[in-house]
Amino acid sequence: MVTLLRHFLFASLAWLVMAAPSRADDNVSALRTRALPALQSDGSRPTLLVLDGRPVVIQASRAAIAAEDGSGWRPVDARALADLEIVDVSGDGTKAAITTRDGRAFVATIRDGRIALQPLPPSPVRGATRITLLEDVLTLVGQARDGTNRLVQLPLTEQPLRWVAVADAPRGEVTALVGQAAALYLTTIENREQRHWRWAPKTGWVARTAPPLAVAGTSRAIGQAGILYLAQGAGSRTWITYNTITDAWSTIPADVPNAASAVALNNGMVTLEQRGGRLIATDLQLEYQRRALGVLDWSIITAYLVAMLAIGFYFWSRSRMGSTSEFFLGSRTIPFWAAGISMFATNTSSISYLAVPAKAFDTDWQYMMSKVVTVFALMAVAYFIIPMFRRLNLVSVFGYLESRFHPTIRMLSSALAILMHVGGRMGIVLFLPALAIGTITGTNVILCILVIGVCTIVYTALGGMKAVVWTDFFQVVVLFGGAFFAIGFIVYSIGAGQIYDTAMQFDKTKMLNFSFDFTTPTIWGFIILYTFDTVLTFPKDQVLMQRVLSTPDEKEASRSVWFFALILMPAGFVFYIIGTTLFAYYRANPGRLDPLLPVDAVFPAFIGTELPQGVTGIIIAGLFAAAMGTLSGTINSVATLLSVDFYEKFRREPPTQKQSVRFAEWMTVLIGVVGIVLAVILSRLDVRSLLDLTIELFGLLGGSCAGAYTLGMFTKRANWQGTAIGIVAATVLTLVCWLFSLVHPYFYLAIAIVASIAIGYVASLFFPAPRPEQLKGLTIYDKRPRPDLEVERLA
């Protein structure tokens, strides 16, 4: 064993040595140049705009817009712009905001071959103003009447249109203004010193790292955290990019003639210059350079997928799935440590593997408090709650609600749980690794979704719970092997000292936020949310509880939760460390981070461009493992709920064991297909943080029925009528909070649970109390067994 370990460490070190750190001036973004057909010039100074997603060239006697395929130019009527001396232009691709030398502002659009101008109210600032258009809010920076720079805004969706003075702006000549991710970025020059500023409503103006070259004016927000600037280099213009997260600049080789004008378009710019009586337009776009996977990478990925399918076939061949106990609960023979690891694998989805590092890269470690609170809450769950549920020998955890309250409560809660898992989780955990693999390999994201989804459906349908649990164990090993390799590579590349210094400089390891601003994630929010989420909602989580119910007895069931808690916190730190080390790496090597990629793709981008062959394959296999572990558990558990809570309840004649298993197998396929469809839809949306989206959906869909368990376990007065009223009222209240953005999404779950408990209990007082014999063995105060309720003991 020692010899084997020594060989493994030597091979790992050799891999890291072969992957020499990239030079800081290397750039992963490439420039794609496309020359548009030349235009005859009339000799006057041209103006360049972008309308309807196409460049528009305007001169004194003519104007033209590029054809959609770029093959030529079409004449347009631009008389509305005659005699305007345009200072700055900004747009969203379909319309353009314009400021003029005399301080006027307009919004330009094109329709039926004619450019139309919408005059805006007189601007309160004057001079050479800079303008930007972000989310239908027009922002200007210019000189006020007292000579100071002023930031003013005009919401285009509000009537009547009026300018609002927002804040004083830094002194100096304003050279560029651009909006990105709900913030504004301003460059100024004062006494030949160039400075860069960030403005946001809560922070005001904050000085950022100054550009390495003189900004020439044209700027463009690209991706979710990048800004592209036209800058003055040595003898010619070039491009520089700024990352709003790492506060770092990178230069992109792109020689732009000094005489050219430029305007932002898509992920780049269009330049225009006069040459020999002709107007030469060039479309310059950034592109991400992907590195192709090697044979070794593909071999590792293929071997992993084959292994997962083999495990499913193995358990299918041994049992042939004739028993519902075998398919749903693994015949209740799963050891506690395997159940605990399986719970961790299900809980640690691709959201943890990708979205958590991205969140730590984007912000800090505040979300880590969720793991700390969860560990302490799991201790209470293991001691007070798990023994009671295991004694009841349930298959569906919602069977408890039928015994304690009424079949209606069971059906309603089970339906909400199915909707939460399918609508709020499956699509995200499928899409994230597909996005990562597509980013790394260039493979179509939808194809990646299909491969992950179909493979998971096959082994889950064939092998049932045993296949799910033992593939989870294997997947955890693969997942953390890849994570440790990534951390090791970054430490080897830039050194632990630089990582530490960068993390301290930018406060990237901040965990505690004691603010009482409930629109932000604070420590109070984490304590409230995850105490409720764990202690009060753990019993309703069929995905986790199904592993607990698969253990042989009460003692093993409690141990499985203790083991889950034991590995949760250190494992959680690993993902946050990845995010922080990625921040330090890309702060030191800004050109290695593609500005076009979404924030959630930062870890996949690192995997695809920096790591050596073999290691990349291992981490991609880890991405598969993260997704498939959660996906298989969710599919199996939802199929269980559909079979036990609905199929067996509504069938006229009780189904046989074989019929129930066949129904569950077909439901496994159907649920998996639905998850694939949702992932494909999600791939077409622009979501900055999938972690936040997951939290929001879970709060909206999963909180209201959780209160039913609290009322059932901890009170003796609650009845089914009051509980039903509480569930409905809590759902409505949470939707109101969501529609009007009253609180941070982190509080949706807590609001739903508190409302369902409070309203449910008060409403119960208006209906008869349950009889004492009805509560036997169904509260934490009564540990007596209820053999009469063991109706779901399976063969």
C-alpha positions in Angstrom: 0.0 0.0 0.0 2.8 2.4 0.9 4.5 1.7 -2.4 1.3 2.3 -4.3 0.8 5.6 -2.5 4.3 6.7 -3.3 3.9 5.9 -6.9 0.6 7.8 -7.0 2.2 10.9 -5.4 5.1 10.8 -7.8 2.7 10.6 -10.8 0.7 13.5 -9.4 3.8 15.6 -9.0 4.9 14.7 -12.5 1.6 15.9 -13.9 1.9 19.2 -12.2 5.5 19.7 -13.4 4.5 19.0 -17.0 1.8 21.6 -16.7 4.1 24.6 -16.5 2.2 27.7 -15.3 1.1 29.9 -18.1 2.8 33.3 -18.6 0.8 36.3 -17.4 0.8 37.8 -20.8 -0.7 34.8 -22.5 -4.3 35.4 -23.6 -7.0 32.8 -24.1 -9.2 35.2 -26.1 -8.6 35.3 -29.9 -9.6 38.1 -32.3 -11.8 37.2 -35.3 -11.6 39.9 -38.0 -14.1 40.2 -40.8 -13.8 43.0 -43.4 -17.2 44.4 -44.5 -17.7 45.6 -48.1 -16.2 49.1 -48.6 -18.4 52.2 -49.0 -17.8 55.2 -51.2 -17.1 58.3 -49.1 -18.5 61.7 -49.8 -15.5 63.3 -47.9 -17.5 64.4 -44.8 -16.8 63.1 -41.3 -18.6 59.8 -40.8 -20.7 58.8 -37.8 -20.9 55.1 -36.8 -23.9 53.6 -34.9 -25.3 50.2 -34.2 -29.0 49.8 -34.7 -31.0 46.6 -34.9 -27.8 44.7 -34.3 -26.0 46.0 -37.4 -23.5 48.8 -38.0 -24.9 52.1 -39.5 -22.6 54.6 -41.3 -23.9 58.1 -41.6 -22.3 60.9 -43.7 -23.6 64.3 -44.8 -25.1 63.1 -48.1 -25.8 59.4 -47.5 -26.3 56.7 -44.8 -26.3 53.0 -45.0 -26.8 49.9 -42.8 -25.0 46.6 -43.1 -27.0 43.7 -44.5 -27.8 41.0 -41.9 -25.3 38.6 -43.5 -22.7 41.3 -43.8 -22.6 40.9 -47.6 -23.3 44.6 -48.4 -24.9 47.8 -47.4 -28.5 49.0 -47.7 -29.4 52.8 -47.8 -31.3 54.3 -44.9 -33.0 57.6 -44.2 -30.8 59.4 -41.6 -32.1 63.0 -42.0 -33.1 63.0 -38.4 -29.4 63.1 -37.4 -28.4 65.9 -39.7 -26.4 68.7 -38.1 -26.0 66.8 -34.8 -22.4 66.8 -33.5 -22.4 63.5 -31.7 -20.1 63.2 -28.7 -20.8 59.7 -27.4 -22.9 56.7 -28.4 -24.1 53.7 -26.3 -26.7 51.0 -27.0 -28.1 47.6 -26.4 -27.9 46.4 -30.0 -31.4 47.4 -31.0 -31.4 51.1 -30.0 -28.7 53.7 -29.4 -28.4 56.5 -26.9 -26.7 59.6 -28.2 -25.3 62.7 -26.6 -24.3 65.8 -28.6 -21.8 68.6 -28.1 -24.5 71.1 -27.0 -25.6 68.7 -24.2 -28.7 67.2 -25.8 -29.6 63.5 -25.6 -31.6 61.2 -27.9 -32.6 57.6 -28.3 -32.1 56.4 -31.9 -34.0 53.5 -33.5 -34.5 52.2 -37.0 -37.7 51.1 -38.6 -38.7 50.6 -42.2 -35.4 51.9 -43.4 -35.6 55.2 -41.5 -33.7 56.3 -38.4 -35.9 58.0 -35.9 -34.8 60.1 -32.9 -36.7 60.3 -29.6 -35.7 63.6 -28.0 -35.0 63.3 -24.3 -35.6 66.0 -21.6 -32.8 68.5 -21.4 -29.9 67.1 -19.5 -28.8 68.7 -16.3 -25.2 68.2 -17.3 -23.3 69.8 -20.1 -20.0 69.6 -22.0 -18.4 66.4 -23.4 -20.7 64.0 -21.6 -20.4 60.2 -21.6 -23.5 58.0 -21.8 -24.3 54.4 -21.2 -27.5 52.4 -21.5 -28.0 49.6 -19.0 -31.3 47.7 -18.5 -33.4 50.6 -20.0 -31.8 53.1 -17.7 -29.8 55.9 -19.4 -26.9 57.2 -17.4 -24.9 60.4 -18.2 -21.8 61.8 -16.6 -20.9 65.4 -17.4 -20.3 68.8 -15.8 -23.1 70.4 -13.8 -23.6 74.2 -13.7 -21.3 74.5 -10.7 -18.4 72.9 -12.7 -18.4 69.5 -10.8 -18.9 66.2 -12.6 -22.4 64.8 -12.0 -23.9 61.4 -12.5 -27.6 61.5 -13.7 -30.0 58.8 -14.8 -33.1 58.7 -16.9 -35.3 55.5 -16.7 -36.7 55.0 -20.2 -39.6 52.8 -18.9 -41.1 55.5 -16.6 -43.4 58.2 -17.6 -43.0 61.1 -17.7 -39.3 61.0 -18.7 -37.1 62.9 -16.3 -33.5 63.0 -15.3 -32.6 62.2 -11.7 -29.4 63.4 -10.1 -27.8 60.4 -8.5 -24.4 61.4 -7.2 -21.4 63.6 -7.7 -18.8 62.0 -10.0 -15.0 62.0 -9.6 -13.1 65.0 -10.9 -11.3 65.0 -14.2 -12.0 64.5 -17.9 -14.4 61.6 -18.3 -13.0 59.2 -21.1 -15.4 56.2 -20.7 -18.5 55.1 -19.0 -20.0 51.6 -19.1 -22.5 49.6 -17.1 -21.9 46.0 -16.1 -23.8 43.8 -13.6 -25.8 46.6 -11.9 -22.7 48.8 -11.5 -21.1 51.7 -13.4 -17.5 51.9 -14.3 -15.9 55.3 -15.1 -12.5 56.2 -16.3 -11.1 59.8 -15.9 -8.0 61.7 -16.6 -6.8 64.5 -14.2 -3.3 66.0 -14.4 -2.3 63.3 -16.9 -3.1 60.6 -14.4 -5.7 58.1 -15.5 -8.0 56.6 -12.9 -10.8 54.0 -12.8 -13.9 54.1 -10.6 -16.8 51.8 -9.8 -20.2 53.1 -8.7 -23.0 51.1 -7.1 -26.0 52.4 -5.1 -24.9 50.9 -1.8 -21.2 51.6 -2.1 -21.0 54.9 -4.0 -17.7 55.6 -5.8 -14.8 53.2 -5.2 -11.4 53.6 -6.8 -10.3 50.5 -8.8 -7.1 49.6 -10.6 -6.3 52.1 -13.3 -6.0 50.9 -16.9 -2.6 50.1 -18.2 -3.2 52.2 -21.4 -5.0 55.4 -22.1 -8.7 54.6 -22.7 -9.8 56.0 -26.1 -13.5 56.3 -25.4 -15.4 53.3 -26.9 -16.3 50.6 -24.3 -18.5 47.6 -24.1 -19.8 45.3 -21.4 -19.1 41.7 -22.4 -20.0 38.5 -20.7 -21.2 38.8 -17.1 -18.1 40.4 -15.6 -16.0 41.8 -18.4 -15.6 45.2 -20.1 -13.9 45.8 -23.4 -12.1 49.1 -24.0 -10.5 50.7 -27.0 -7.2 52.0 -25.8 -4.2 54.0 -27.2 -1.2 51.8 -27.5 2.3 52.5 -28.8 1.7 53.9 -32.2 -1.7 52.4 -32.7 -5.0 51.6 -30.9 -5.5 48.3 -29.3 -8.0 46.5 -26.9 -7.8 46.1 -23.2 -10.3 44.1 -21.1 -11.2 44.6 -17.5 -12.7 42.0 -15.1 -15.1 43.5 -12.6 -14.5 40.7 -10.2 -10.7 40.3 -10.1 -10.1 44.1 -10.7 -7.5 43.1 -13.3 -6.6 44.3 -16.8 -5.5 42.4 -19.8 -4.3 43.5 -23.2 -5.6 41.8 -26.3 -3.5 42.1 -29.5 -5.7 44.1 -31.9 -4.1 46.9 -34.0 -6.8 49.5 -34.8 -5.7 52.4 -37.0 -5.6 55.7 -35.1 -7.8 57.4 -37.6 -10.6 55.0 -37.2 -13.8 55.5 -35.3 -15.2 52.6 -33.4 -18.5 51.5 -31.9 -19.3 48.4 -29.7 -21.1 45.5 -31.4 -21.8 42.1 -29.9 -18.6 40.8 -28.2 -16.3 43.3 -29.9 -16.3 46.5 -32.0 -16.8 47.7 -35.5 -14.2 50.2 -36.7 -14.5 52.6 -39.6 -11.7 54.6 -41.4 -11.5 56.6 -44.5 -8.9 55.4 -47.0 -8.5 56.7 -50.5 -12.0 58.0 -50.9 -13.6 54.9 -49.4 -15.0 53.9 -46.0 -13.5 50.7 -44.7 -15.5 49.0 -42.0 -14.1 46.0 -40.0 -15.9 43.8 -37.6 -13.6 42.7 -34.8 -15.0 40.1 -32.4 -13.5 38.3 -29.4 -13.6 34.5 -29.4 -12.7 31.9 -26.8 -9.8 29.6 -27.7 -10.6 26.1 -26.5 -8.1 23.4 -26.1 -9.1 20.0 -27.5 -9.2 17.1 -25.0 -6.5 14.4 -25.5 -7.0 10.7 -25.9 -6.2 10.2 -22.2 -8.9 12.6 -21.1 -11.6 10.9 -23.3 -10.4 7.5 -22.1 -10.9 8.5 -18.4 -14.3 10.0 -19.1 -15.5 6.9 -21.1 -14.2 4.6 -18.4 -16.2 6.5 -15.8 -19.4 6.4 -17.7 -19.0 2.7 -18.5 -18.3 2.0 -14.8 -21.6 3.8 -13.8 -23.6 1.7 -16.3 -21.9 -1.5 -15.2 -22.9 -0.9 -11.6 -26.5 -0.5 -12.7 -26.4 -3.6 -14.8 -24.8 -5.5 -11.9 -27.5 -4.8 -9.4 -30.2 -5.4 -12.1 -28.8 -8.8 -12.9 -28.6 -9.8 -9.3 -32.2 -8.9 -8.3 -34.1 -8.4 -11.6 -36.0 -5.9 -9.6 -39.0 -8.0 -8.7 -39.3 -6.5 -5.2 -40.4 -3.0 -4.4 -38.2 -3.2 -1.2 -35.2 -3.9 -3.4 -35.9 -1.1 -5.9 -37.0 1.6 -3.4 -34.9 0.9 -0.3 -32.2 -1.6 -1.3 -33.9 -4.2 0.9 -33.1 -2.0 3.9 -29.5 -3.4 4.0 -27.5 -0.3 3.2 -24.7 0.3 5.9 -24.7 3.6 7.7 -21.5 4.9 6.2 -22.6 4.2 2.6 -25.9 5.9 3.3 -24.1 8.9 4.8 -21.8 9.2 1.8 -24.8 8.8 -0.5 -26.6 11.6 1.3 -23.5 13.8 0.9 -23.2 12.9 -2.8 -26.8 13.8 -3.4 -26.5 17.0 -1.4 -23.2 17.9 -3.2 -24.4 18.3 -6.7 -23.0 20.1 -9.7 -24.3 23.2 -7.9 -21.7 22.7 -5.2 -18.9 21.6 -7.7 -19.4 24.6 -10.0 -21.7 27.2 -8.6 -20.1 27.3 -5.1 -16.6 27.9 -6.5 -18.1 30.5 -8.8 -19.8 32.2 -5.8 -16.5 32.2 -3.8 -14.7 33.6 -6.9 -17.4 36.3 -7.4 -17.8 37.3 -3.7 -16.4 35.6 -0.5 -17.1 32.8 1.9 -20.3 34.2 3.5 -22.3 31.3 2.1 -20.1 28.8 3.9 -22.0 29.7 7.0 -24.8 27.6 5.6 -22.6 24.5 6.0 -21.6 25.4 9.6 -25.3 25.9 10.6 -26.3 22.7 8.8 -23.8 20.5 10.7 -25.2 21.6 14.0 -28.7 21.2 12.8 -28.0 17.7 11.5 -27.0 16.7 15.1 -30.5 17.6 16.3 -32.0 15.7 13.4 -30.0 12.6 14.1 -31.0 12.6 17.8 -34.6 13.7 17.9 -36.2 13.0 14.5 -34.6 10.1 12.6 -35.3 7.4 15.2 -39.1 8.2 15.1 -39.2 8.1 11.3 -37.2 4.9 11.1 -39.5 3.2 13.6 -42.4 3.8 11.3 -40.8 1.8 8.4 -42.0 4.3 5.9 -41.2 4.2 2.1 -42.5 7.7 1.3 -41.8 10.2 4.1 -45.2 11.8 3.3 -46.8 8.7 4.7 -46.2 10.2 8.1 -48.4 13.2 7.2 -51.3 10.8 6.3 -50.9 9.0 9.6 -50.6 12.2 11.6 -53.1 14.3 9.7 -55.0 13.2 6.6 -54.4 11.7 3.1 -55.1 15.2 1.6 -52.1 16.6 3.5 -50.0 13.8 2.2 -51.0 14.2 -1.4 -50.6 18.0 -1.3 -47.2 17.9 0.3 -45.9 15.1 -1.9 -47.1 17.0 -5.1 -45.2 20.1 -3.9 -42.1 18.1 -3.2 -42.2 16.5 -6.6 -42.6 20.0 -8.2 -39.7 21.3 -6.1 -37.3 18.5 -7.0 -38.2 18.3 -10.7 -38.8 22.1 -11.4 -36.3 23.6 -8.9 -33.3 21.2 -9.0 -33.1 18.7 -11.8 -32.7 21.1 -14.6 -30.0 23.1 -12.8 -27.9 20.1 -11.8 -28.1 18.8 -15.4 -27.3 22.1 -17.0 -24.4 23.1 -14.9 -22.0 20.2 -15.7 -23.1 20.3 -19.4 -22.2 24.0 -19.5 -18.9 23.1 -17.9 -18.1 20.3 -20.3 -19.2 22.4 -23.3 -16.9 25.2 -22.1 -14.0 22.9 -21.7 -14.4 20.8 -24.9 -16.4 23.0 -27.2 -19.0 20.2 -27.3 -22.6 21.3 -27.8 -24.2 21.9 -24.4 -27.4 20.1 -25.4 -25.4 17.0 -26.4 -23.7 17.0 -23.0 -27.1 17.3 -21.3 -28.3 14.3 -23.2 -25.2 12.1 -22.4 -25.4 12.9 -18.7 -29.2 12.5 -18.5 -29.5 9.3 -20.5 -26.6 7.6 -18.7 -28.1 8.4 -15.3 -31.6 7.3 -16.4 -30.3 3.9 -17.5 -28.4 2.9 -14.4 -31.0 4.4 -12.1 -33.9 2.5 -13.8 -32.0 -0.7 -13.9 -30.3 -0.8 -10.5 -32.7 1.0 -8.2 -31.6 2.2 -4.8 -28.5 0.0 -4.5 -27.2 1.2 -7.8 -27.8 4.8 -6.7 -26.0 4.4 -3.3 -22.9 2.6 -4.6 -22.5 4.8 -7.6 -22.7 7.7 -5.2 -19.8 6.3 -3.2 -17.7 5.9 -6.3 -18.7 9.4 -7.6 -17.6 11.1 -4.3 -14.1 9.6 -4.7 -13.8 10.8 -8.3 -15.3 14.2 -7.4 -12.8 15.1 -4.7 -9.9 13.6 -6.6 -10.4 16.2 -9.3 -11.0 19.0 -6.8 -7.7 18.4 -4.9 -5.8 18.2 -8.2 -7.2 21.6 -9.2 -6.2 23.2 -5.9 -2.8 21.6 -6.1 -2.1 22.9 -9.5 -2.9 26.5 -8.6 -0.7 26.4 -5.4 2.1 25.0 -7.6 1.5 27.7 -10.2 1.5 30.9 -8.2 2.4 29.8 -4.7 0.5 29.6 -1.4 1.9 33.0 -0.3 0.4 34.8 -3.2 -2.9 33.1 -2.8 -3.0 34.1 0.9 -2.0 37.7 0.2 -4.6 38.1 -2.5 -7.3 36.6 -0.4 -6.5 39.0 2.5 -6.2 42.0 0.2 -9.7 41.5 -1.2 -11.2 40.0 1.9 -12.2 36.9 0.0 -12.5 34.6 3.1 -15.0 36.8 4.9 -17.6 34.5 6.4 -19.5 36.6 8.9 -21.9 39.4 8.0 -23.8 40.8 11.0 -25.8 43.3 9.1 -29.5 43.5 9.7 -30.1 44.3 6.0 -32.4 41.4 5.1 -31.9 42.1 1.4 -28.4 40.7 1.7 -27.1 37.3 2.8 -26.3 37.8 6.5 -25.3 35.4 9.3 -28.9 35.9 10.7 -30.3 34.7 7.4 -28.1 31.6 7.4 -29.0 30.7 10.9 -32.7 31.2 10.3 -32.7 29.5 6.9 -30.6 26.5 7.5 -31.9 25.8 11.0 -35.4 25.7 9.4 -34.1 24.0 6.3 -32.4 21.2 8.2 -34.3 20.6 11.4 -37.7 21.3 10.1 -37.5 20.3 6.5 -35.1 17.3 6.6 -38.0 14.9 7.3 -39.8 16.0 4.1 -36.7 15.5 1.9 -37.5 12.2 0.3 -34.1 12.2 -1.5 -32.2 12.2 1.7 -34.6 10.4 3.9 -34.8 7.5 1.5 -31.2 6.7 2.3 -31.9 6.9 6.0 -34.9 4.5 5.6 -32.7 2.1 3.6 -30.6 1.3 6.7 -31.3 -1.8 8.8 -32.5 -0.2 12.0 -32.9 3.0 14.1 -29.3 3.0 15.4 -27.9 2.7 11.9 -30.2 5.3 10.6 -29.0 7.9 13.2 -25.4 7.0 12.5 -25.9 7.6 8.8 -26.9 11.3 9.5 -24.0 11.7 12.0 -21.6 10.5 9.3 -23.2 12.8 6.8 -22.6 15.7 9.2 -19.0 14.6 9.9 -17.9 15.0 6.2 -20.1 17.9 5.2 -18.1 20.9 6.7 -14.6 19.9 5.6 -15.9 19.0 2.1 -17.7 22.3 1.9 -14.5 24.2 2.6 -12.9 22.5 -0.4 -15.3 24.1 -2.8 -14.8 27.6 -1.3 -11.0 27.1 -1.4 -11.3 26.4 -5.1 -13.1 29.6 -5.7 -10.6 31.7 -3.7 -7.6 30.1 -5.4 -9.2 30.7 -8.8 -9.6 34.4 -7.9 -5.9 34.6 -7.0 -4.8 32.7 -10.1 -6.8 34.9 -12.5 -5.8 38.1 -10.6 -2.2 37.1 -11.3 -3.0 35.9 -14.9 -5.8 38.1 -16.1 -5.3 37.2 -19.8 -6.1 33.6 -19.0 -9.7 34.3 -18.1 -12.0 34.7 -21.0 -14.1 37.8 -20.5 -17.0 36.3 -22.5 -17.8 33.4 -20.2 -20.5 33.5 -17.6 -19.3 33.6 -14.0 -20.5 30.0 -13.3 -18.1 28.8 -16.0 -15.0 30.1 -14.3 -14.0 26.7 -12.9 -14.7 24.8 -16.1 -12.7 27.4 -18.1 -9.8 26.8 -15.7 -10.0 23.1 -16.2 -10.1 23.4 -20.0 -7.3 25.8 -20.5 -4.8 25.3 -17.6 -4.7 21.7 -16.4 -2.6 18.9 -18.1 -4.1 16.0 -19.9 -5.4 13.3 -17.7 -6.1 15.7 -14.9 -8.7 17.4 -17.1 -10.3 14.1 -17.8 -10.5 13.3 -14.0 -12.1 16.6 -13.2 -14.6 16.3 -16.1 -15.4 12.9 -14.7 -15.9 14.7 -11.4 -18.4 17.0 -13.0 -20.3 14.0 -14.3 -20.2 12.5 -10.8 -21.5 15.7 -9.2 -24.4 15.8 -11.5 -25.2 12.1 -11.7 -25.1 11.6 -8.0 -27.8 14.2 -7.3 -29.7 13.4 -10.5 -30.0 9.7 -9.8 -31.1 10.2 -6.2 -33.7 12.8 -7.3 -35.0 10.6 -10.1 -35.3 7.5 -7.9 -36.9 9.4 -5.0 -39.5 11.2 -7.2 -40.3 7.8 -8.9 -40.8 6.4 -5.4 -43.2 9.2 -4.5 -45.2 8.8 -7.7 -45.5 5.1 -7.1 -46.2 5.0 -3.4 -48.2 8.2 -2.9 -50.2 8.3 -6.1 -50.1 5.1 -8.2 -50.7 2.7 -5.3 -53.3 5.0 -3.7 -55.4 5.7 -6.8 -55.3 2.3 -8.5 -58.6 0.5 -8.1 -56.9 -2.7 -7.2 -53.7 -2.9 -5.1 -50.8 -3.4 -7.5 -48.5 -6.4 -7.3 -44.8 -5.9 -6.4 -43.9 -6.4 -10.0 -46.4 -3.8 -11.2 -45.2 -1.2 -8.8 -41.6 -1.7 -9.8 -42.4 -1.5 -13.5 -44.4 1.7 -12.9 -41.4 3.2 -11.0 -39.0 2.2 -13.7 -41.1 3.9 -16.4 -41.5 7.0 -14.1 -37.7 7.0 -13.7 -37.4 7.3 -17.5 -40.2 10.0 -17.7 -38.8 12.1 -14.9 -35.3 11.9 -16.4 -36.7 13.1 -19.8 -38.5 16.0 -18.1 -35.2 17.0 -16.3 -33.4 16.9 -19.7 -36.0 19.2 -21.3 -35.7 21.7 -18.3 -32.0 21.7 -18.6 -32.2 22.5 -22.3 -34.6 25.4 -21.6 -32.2 26.7 -18.9 -29.3 26.6 -21.4 -31.1 29.3 -23.3 -31.4 31.7 -20.4 -28.9 34.2 -19.0 -28.6 33.5 -15.2 -25.7 35.1 -13.3 -25.7 32.8 -10.3 -27.4 29.4 -10.5 -26.7 28.9 -6.8 -29.0 31.9 -6.0 -31.6 30.6 -8.5 -31.6 27.2 -6.7 -32.1 28.8 -3.3 -35.0 30.9 -4.7 -36.8 28.0 -6.2 -36.4 25.8 -3.2 -37.8 28.6 -1.0 -40.8 29.2 -3.3 -41.7 25.5 -3.7 -40.4 23.7 -0.7 -41.1 25.7 2.4 -44.9 25.7 2.9 -45.3 21.9 3.3 -42.3 21.7 5.6 -44.4 23.4 8.3 -46.7 20.4 8.3 -43.9 18.2 9.7 -43.1 20.7 12.4 -46.7 20.9 13.5 -47.0 17.1 13.4 -43.7 16.3 15.2 -43.6 19.0 17.8 -47.2 19.8 18.6 -50.2 17.8 19.9 -52.9 20.3 19.0 -52.4 20.7 15.3 -55.0 19.0 13.1 -55.3 18.4 9.4 -57.7 21.3 8.7 -55.5 23.9 10.2 -52.4 22.4 8.6 -53.9 22.6 5.1 -54.9 26.2 5.7 -51.3 27.0 6.8 -49.8 25.4 3.7 -52.0 27.4 1.3 -51.5 30.6 3.2 -47.7 30.2 3.4 -47.5 29.5 -0.4 -49.4 32.7 -1.1 -47.3 34.8 1.3 -44.0 33.5 -0.2 -45.2 34.3 -3.7 -46.1 37.9 -2.6 -42.5 38.3 -1.2 -41.1 37.0 -4.5 -43.3 39.2 -6.8 -42.5 42.4 -4.9 -38.9 41.5 -4.0 -39.6 42.3 -0.3 -36.6 40.3 1.1 -33.5 38.4 -0.1 -34.4 35.0 -1.7 -32.5 33.3 1.2 -35.5 34.2 3.5 -38.2 32.7 1.3 -37.9 29.2 2.9 -37.9 30.6 6.4 -40.9 32.8 5.7 -42.8 29.9 4.2 -42.1 27.6 7.2 -42.8 30.2 9.9 -46.0 31.2 8.1 -47.2 27.6 7.6 -46.5 26.8 11.3 -48.0 29.9 12.8 -51.1 30.1 10.6 -51.5 26.3 10.7 -51.4 26.2 14.5 -53.8 29.1 15.0 -56.2 27.7 12.4 -56.1 24.3 14.1 -57.6 26.0 17.2 -60.8 26.4 15.3 -61.2 22.7 14.7 -61.3 19.6 17.0 -58.0 18.5 18.5 -56.7 15.0 17.6 -57.4 12.2 20.1 -54.5 11.0 22.2 -54.6 7.5 20.6 -54.2 9.1 17.2 -50.8 10.6 18.2 -49.2 7.5 19.6 -45.7 7.2 18.2 -46.1 10.2 15.9 -44.5 13.0 18.0 -41.0 13.4 19.4 -42.6 13.1 22.9 -43.8 9.6 22.3 -41.3 6.9 21.4 -43.7 4.0 21.5 -43.8 1.9 18.3 -47.0 1.8 16.2 -47.2 -1.6 14.5 -50.7 -0.7 13.2 -49.1 2.1 11.1 -46.4 0.0 9.5 -48.6 -0.4 6.4 -45.7 0.3 4.0 -43.4 -2.5 5.2 -42.3 -3.9 1.8 -41.6 -7.5 0.8 
